[in-house]
Amino acid sequence: MSGRTVSTYESASTAAFKHGRTETIRSATPESRAFTDAFTDPAATPSARAAAMRAAVRNHSRVSRDALIGAGMDRHLWVLQRMAAERGLAPPLFESEAYRRLSKIVISTSTLSSPALANGGFGPFHPDCFAVGYVIRADGCGGQIMTYQRDSTGFADCMVAAMREMRDVLHVDS
């Protein structure tokens, strides 16, 4: 929609740990960028697009597993930032442009897949954020998109078009 890779947040439950809550699954990775680049490159073949998608999915699965076992980065960084603040320190990392960009969540997502839920949702982190609650079931998927200042209909249209394009590429490649 914007042609940019933006900071994303996907909630991962760490409830398996005592006092566990959540960790962040960061889906904006070099692999996901290569995947979107392949799909926006008119010269890319269906096989190249399918290969890029499979590589991104493999990496996303790894990043997700890492978050679920407490090996994500966000909670570690949060604790380090809090510890530094308690000591009156301001490490350059937390003042950097890279950290500011990482911290400004533009897309916040969470699965709402449960037989007990027919619908659900949550609000965006800030006015420039999209909050996407989604459900994946055997017979399809659905979701809700909320934003305060952005185009949720355009975002939904882009998501549907992207899912159809991914489906079509996998059908051609298989």
VENBEL-V629847 format. One record per backbone hydrogen bond with DSSP energy under -1.0 kcal/mol. NH is the residue of the N-H (numbers start at 1). CO is the residue of the C=O. If there is no record, write none. Layout:
BEGIN
nh: (NH	NH)
co: (CO	CO)
END
This chain:
BEGIN
nh: (9	11	12	14	17	20	23	25	29	33	34	35	36	37	38	39	40	44	49	50	51	52	53	54	55	56	57	58	59	60	61	62	63	64	65	66	67	68	69	70	71	77	78	79	80	81	82	83	84	85	86	87	88	89	94	95	96	100	101	102	103	104	105	106	107	108	109	110	112	117	129	130	131	132	133	134	135	137	140	142	144	146	149	152	155	156	157	158	159	160	161	162	163	164	165	166	167	168	169	170	171	172	173	174)
co: (107	109	23	21	14	17	12	10	27	29	30	31	32	33	34	35	36	41	45	46	47	48	49	50	51	52	53	54	55	56	57	58	59	60	61	62	63	64	65	67	66	73	74	75	76	77	78	79	80	81	82	83	85	84	91	92	93	96	97	98	99	100	103	7	7	130	9	132	134	114	126	106	146	108	144	110	142	140	137	135	133	131	127	150	151	152	153	154	155	156	157	158	159	160	161	162	163	164	165	166	167	168	169	170)
END
